[in-house]
Amino acid sequence: MRILIVDDEEGMRSLLEDFLGELNHGVLTATNGEEALARLRQAKVDVVMTDRSMPVMSGDELVRRISRERPHLPIIMLTADVLSGEQREELIKAGVVAFIKKPFNLSSLADVLGHL
């Protein structure tokens, strides 16, 4: 599976890239939403994993934009935020298949990926 990681924190990108590489997933990274959209236009990606809170473009906006361009692409959202039911519903309609609460256990992430 080829996964695009979108996070403005270098440490988080590196951690996820190393972990997912150990699980034999192909990994692309992006530091913000604009870069992520460019990567999606250049390469085949099976899953997007994005942070919610980022400068330049929020994770919510990125999800909406991906939904318009690649409506069936599954998205995993990483967030420390508490989301209302309405926010969750909107993001699910736009393609979020799982929410992972930060901080998270890497094995829970592996479980989510195993169900895609």
Secondary structure, 3 states (H helix, E strand, C coil): CEEEEECCCHHHHHHHHHHHHHCCCEEEEECCHHHHHHHHHHCCCCEEEEECCCCCCCHHHHHHHHHHHCCCCCEEEEECCCCCHHHHHHHHHCCEEEEEECCCCHHHHHHHHHCC
